[in-house]
Amino acid sequence: MPVPDLPLPRSSLPEALSRFGATAGAAVEACAPGLGAAACAPSEAAATPPSVGLPPGPSPVVPPQAGGTEAAWTGRAGGLERLLSGPHGLGTAGLRLTPREEPPAPAAAERGRPVPGLYHHPIPEPDPVRVEEVSRRIKDWALDEVSLYPEEWEEQFDGFSVGRYMVGCHPDAPTVDHLMLATRLMVAENAVDDCYCEDHGGSPIGLGERLLLAHTALDPLYTAREYQPDWSASLHADAPRRAYRSAMDYFVRAAAPSQADRLRHDMARLHLGYLAEAAWAQQDRVPEVWEYLVMRQFNNFRPCPTITDTVGGYELPADLHARADMQKVIALASNATTIVNDLYSYTKELDAPGRHLNLPVVIAEREGLSDKDAYLKSVEIHNELMRDFETEAAALALSCPLPGAQRFLRGVAAWVDGNHHWHQSNTYRYSLPDFW
C-alpha cells in the first residue's frame, strides 16, 4: 500500500499571531488581570513566516460563532468560558477542559459499565463509518504489510477493537489517513509490549537488548557503511520491529520534524518504563507505591496523546509543547489514563500466569490493604490525577490563548475521554472485579 500523501502539519503559531493579535490578550486580561498574551508569547523571530491555515478538513475544533468573528468568541462576554468548555455539536462532547455540570446520558447501545466512582466523561459512540474503515485498513496493514501475527491470534487482534479506540480518541482527525497514523503506532506499541514484555513470549530477561534494537526502527542508526546493511536487515527480524519500522515510516512522512522527534523522545520514555518493570520482575520485588507511580509516568500512554496535533493535521510548535506547564498537563493526562488501564485490566491480569503489577496489587502488598480497599484507593488516586489534569489544563488554556495550544489541550482531553470509553466498552478484554 503506498504511503498516503498527507499535507504536512502546519504550525499554528504564525496563524495565532495574525488572527489573535491583541484580542486574546484583552480577553484573558478581562478574565484574569495580570495574565496577558505575553504569558504565552512566541519569540519575535517565530512571528515572521506568513500566515497559514489548517489543511483541508473539518471545521476547527472551536469555530467562531455563526456570523461572528474571532473577537466574538474570545472577547469579554463569555468567550473564555466557551473556549474552556469545549466545542458543541455532534461528536464533540469529549473535547472539554472543564468538568460538566451534568454528564450527558449514555448512548442507548453503550457497552460495558464504568468502574463505580471513577471520575470520567462519557462520549458519544465513535463514528461507525470511520470505525469500520480504520478497522479494515489496520487489519490489511497488519497482515499484508508487516506480517504482524499468526492466524491463531486473529481473534485477539479483532477483539482489541483498535478502530473504535482510535476513532474515539481522535474526534478532530480530518481524514481516515490521519487516524491511521495513530492506529498503526498503537498496534505496533502493543506488539512490542506483548511479544517482548508480556503475553506472547515476552520476558524480562534480555528485554533491554530487544527494546534497544526495536527503538532503532523509530530512531534510525547512522553508522559505518560496512555495518549499515546488517542493521537494515534487522528491522525485518521480528513482528515488533517490522511494525515499528512501518508505522514510523508512515508517521514521519506526514509529520513535521519536531513532531517526529517528540514521538521518538516519548517512545524512549516508554521503553525506560518497560525496563523498570522488568527489573522488578527479575528481582521478584513489589515496588513501593510511589516507585510504581514513577514507573507509570514512563510506562504509560504518553506517546498517544502527544501526537494529537499530527493526527489533527496541524502542529503545536515545539516551544509551546516543551513548556513545563504543557509537559505537566500531558504527564497528568497520561498518568490518569494509564491507571484507567490498571483498573479495567485488573481481573484480566489476575487470571494470567505469574504476578502482574498494577496499582491495586502494589497498594495491597505495600500498604496491607484488602484487595477491595486497594482497588478503591486506586480509584481515588485516578480521580485526583484526573482533577489535577483538568485544573492544570484549564489554567494553561487561560494563560496561553493561542488557537493551536487551545486545540492541542482539547485534543489531549478528548484522548483521555476516548481512552476511558474504549476500556469501559471493550467487554472482550475487560471485566470488573466483584467489589460492589
Helices and strands as residue ranges (DSSP letters): E 10-11, H 13-20, H 22-31, G 37-40, G 45-47, H 70-74, H 79-85, H 128-140, I 141-145, G 151-153, H 154-160, H 162-169, H 176-192, I 193-197, H 207-215, H 228-234, H 239-254, H 257-283, H 289-296, G 305-307, H 308-312, E 314-315, H 318-321, H 324-344, H 346-351, H 359-367, H 371-399, H 403-425
